[in-house]
Amino acid sequence: MNIVTIADLQNKYFGKIDHLDFDLLVAHVIKKSREFVMSHPEHKLSPLKIVNCKLKITRRMRDEPLAYILGHKEFYGLDFKVSPDTLIPRPETELLVELAIQETKNKKQKTSIIDVGTGSGNIIISIAKNGSHEIKFYATDISSAAIAIAKANAKIHNVNQKIKFLHGNLLEPVFENCKLKIENSQMIILANLPYLSKEIYNATLPNVKKYEPKSALYSPKEGLDHYEKLLQQISRLNPTICTIFLEISPEQKNKITKIIKSILPQSKIEFRKDLVNRWRLCKIEI
């Protein structure tokens, strides 16, 4: 089949790829909007662009996530650069951002926000875009490649001067490198750490298991090992006020409650549901 136009390309892959995915991939290659692709099927493609479109469409047909092929993903109204080194931002995580922003408005003193396991930086950057200048922003990740992506995103959204990115495990780099003053301080700790159990991870879709980093999804101890370690670190601190937001898997509500009570017995625990009415966020107040 001799491919010259968008319509020719569409006919070749008809029924093999989702229409929306097709439109977005072609629009990405020819640097036009999706609306242009839909309304100009007669648009001629250069041989190089035809090859590029075929390569990207083939990748999508092999279940590679669209966000990795395009190199970006929208989150909380902002566009974020992503790569196979970072988890693709999910809509349900926007709940964490909304509640964290609301929490900053309730704080009257200077506050430090720490995003643990920042990935692409989508959480901390979204908050920094909406946060006060009185807030100090920190973000950590054990992956140096993820930190590089997060820094790039912070620069794109003009908050790179507001956020200090640190490479290391959970909270360790914050207190080792920043000498952050804990006493008499107010702190908000955010974490969307790996929380899938072995069973749930194994049951995920092929595009997740084949392409997204397992280290950003799976956690031992029924998906709660990372959170247990984070809570143990927090228990060794002594902030005047500390609010913690953890994104969880809905079935973990009772199990994580037991862990929190054993590590932070004086804390107040609250859970919030996401837009599909499933337990998604755990709020802990110390």
QUIJOKA-V879141 format. One record per pair of residues at least 12 apart in sequence whose C-alpha atoms are under 7 Angstrom apart, sorted by the first residue. I is the first residue (numbers start at 0). GAP is how many residues later the second one is. D is the distance in whole Angstrom. If there is no record, write none. Layout:
((I;GAP;D) (I;GAP;D))
//
This chain:
((3;40;6) (3;41;6) (4;36;7) (4;37;6) (4;38;5) (4;39;4) (4;40;6) (5;35;5) (5;36;6) (5;37;6) (5;38;7) (5;39;7) (6;34;5) (6;35;6) (16;44;6) (22;14;6) (22;15;7) (24;28;7) (24;31;7) (25;27;6) (27;42;7) (28;20;7) (28;23;7) (28;24;6) (29;19;7) (55;13;7) (62;143;7) (62;144;5) (63;143;5) (63;147;6) (64;142;6) (67;14;6) (67;15;6) (67;16;7) (70;12;6) (74;14;7) (74;16;7) (74;47;7) (75;18;6) (75;50;7) (79;42;7) (79;73;6) (80;68;7) (80;72;6) (81;38;6) (81;67;7) (83;127;7) (83;128;6) (83;129;7) (84;60;6) (84;61;6) (84;128;6) (85;33;5) (85;34;6) (85;60;6) (85;127;7) (86;32;6) (86;125;6) (86;126;7) (86;129;6) (91;182;6) (94;179;7) (95;149;7) (95;185;7) (96;26;6) (96;30;6) (100;26;6) (100;30;7) (109;24;6) (109;25;6) (109;76;7) (110;23;7) (110;24;5) (110;25;6) (110;75;5) (110;76;6) (111;23;6) (111;24;5) (111;25;6) (111;74;6) (111;75;5) (111;76;6) (112;23;6) (112;24;5) (112;25;6) (112;74;6) (112;75;5) (112;76;6) (113;23;6) (113;24;5) (113;25;6) (113;74;6) (113;75;5) (113;76;6) (114;23;6) (114;24;5) (114;25;6) (114;74;6) (114;75;5) (114;76;6) (115;23;6) (115;24;5) (115;25;7) (115;54;6) (115;55;7) (115;74;6) (115;75;5) (116;23;5) (116;24;4) (116;53;7) (116;74;6) (116;75;7) (116;76;6) (117;21;6) (117;22;6) (117;23;6) (118;22;7) (118;27;5) (118;28;7) (118;31;7) (119;26;6) (119;29;6) (119;30;4) (120;29;4) (120;32;7) (124;29;6) (124;34;7) (127;31;7) (128;30;7) (136;25;6) (136;26;5) (136;27;6) (137;25;6) (137;26;5) (137;27;6) (138;25;6) (138;26;5) (138;27;6) (139;25;6) (139;26;5) (139;27;6) (139;28;6) (139;30;7) (140;25;7) (140;26;5) (140;27;6) (140;28;6) (140;29;7) (141;25;6) (141;26;4) (141;27;5) (142;24;7) (143;23;6) (146;18;7) (146;20;7) (169;60;6) (181;55;7) (181;56;6) (181;57;5) (182;55;6) (182;56;5) (182;57;6) (183;55;6) (183;56;5) (184;54;5) (184;55;5) (184;56;7) (185;53;6) (185;54;6) (185;55;5) (185;56;6) (186;54;6) (186;55;5) (186;56;6) (187;54;6) (187;55;5) (187;56;6) (188;54;6) (188;55;5) (188;56;6) (189;54;6) (189;55;5) (189;56;6) (190;54;6) (190;55;5) (190;56;7) (191;54;6) (191;55;5) (192;23;7) (192;33;7) (193;22;5) (193;23;4) (193;24;5) (193;25;5) (193;32;7) (194;22;6) (194;23;6) (194;24;5) (194;28;4) (194;29;6) (194;53;6) (194;54;7) (195;21;6) (195;22;5) (195;23;6) (195;27;5) (196;21;6) (196;22;6) (196;23;6) (196;25;4) (196;26;4) (197;20;7) (197;24;7) (200;17;6) (227;31;7) (230;32;7) (231;31;6) (234;28;7) (234;29;6) (240;45;6) (241;43;6) (241;44;5) (242;41;6) (242;42;5) (242;43;6) (243;39;6) (243;40;5) (243;41;6) (244;36;7) (244;37;6) (244;38;5) (244;39;7) (245;35;6) (245;36;5) (245;37;7) (246;33;6) (246;34;5) (246;35;6) (247;32;5) (247;33;6) (248;31;6) (249;28;6) (249;29;5) (249;30;6) (265;20;7) (266;17;6) (266;18;6) (266;19;5) (267;16;6) (267;17;5) (267;18;7) (268;14;6) (268;15;5) (268;16;7) (269;12;6) (269;13;5) (269;14;6) (270;12;6))
//
